[in-house]
């Protein structure tokens, strides 16, 4: 079997989900041919820059604009009206990916971003004959209308709520599986907490806060640390600045009231989360899924309007998170948590929501659905040749 995992560099979550799918598929089916690609690597440098950096800049500097666009486009009728333009534009700007798709000839395409779906559903291409079994893996707790593309043969979603939302918008219930969001197998493995604490100089008798800025270090990390200095009580802090090296250097030069360790990009997030008592972060789908898999409560600060707001609602409704909309409110709310049983209650609520085996579950579901579908009739090449000759003679 030939499997193509298609994603896009638009936030770290889509990439992490694709990596988790590759890891799980290779573990379960080592004889299959598996390739993971970023669709944008086949596009022009200008298009790639606009797509990746544009997202980050809008989120950082104009979140209200992002919220407006998100809400406006999260409308099935609106998406249907602009569908032809979107697919044609996606097709014309990603011809390199289309050529790669034809060369690789996958049996299955796993999409952890909706852009590959837009390219795959181009009507002219689909009319040429059998197409690969296309799987839409939604990487948030709520599915935006852009995920509802016609070529999707199968959907894998985070929760039953996500599933019912897709059904309400017209998706076939039989083609949706509630699997969870795919995360690395590391989040299901035992963690030596004593060794991790020793490595980072953490005390065993003091709560540990983990402050995350996301893969790109976009969150208000500096402002959070300023407010932690105003927070009374004893605690220690681990800070992950992601790929934002400028932020890491700036924070490393500062003095903090509480013991604080500043880190750059971390490949051992499972260990950092494993020793944390509370994770202060924006609630991206992957970060949230990783925290829940380890039974860790989340403190949500000013989520991005749109998908992160929906993720916040999911966590808050189930008692696995606390939230403030202004960073100035952090000290008071944090002191409330640290001085009560609320923190342990949130952890207890988080654990049953975790789905550490989601990636493997998706693999099993996809293989089962793929193998059970009716055989696709393929017209022999010689028949096509004769048909073309007949058309010319007519």
Protein Blocks (a to p, Z undefined) as FASTA:
>chain_A
ZZddddddehjklmmmmmmmmmmmmmmmmmbccddddfklmmcfklmmmmmmmmmmmmmm
mmmlmmmmmmmmmcfklmmmmmmmmmmmmmmmmmmmmmmmmmnopabdcdfbfklmmmmm
pmklmmnoccdddddddfbfbdcfklmcfklmbdcdfblmlmmmmmmnopafklcccebj
addfklmpccdfklmmmmnopafkbccddddebjnopackklmmmmmmmpgcjdddddde
bjalklmmmmmmpccfbdcddddddfklmmmmmmpcbdcddddfklmmmmmmnopacdde
hiaehjkmmmmmmmmmnopaccdfbfklmmmmmmmmmmmcklmmmmmmmmmmpcfklmmm
mmmmmmmmmmmpccdddddfklmmmmmmmmmmZZ
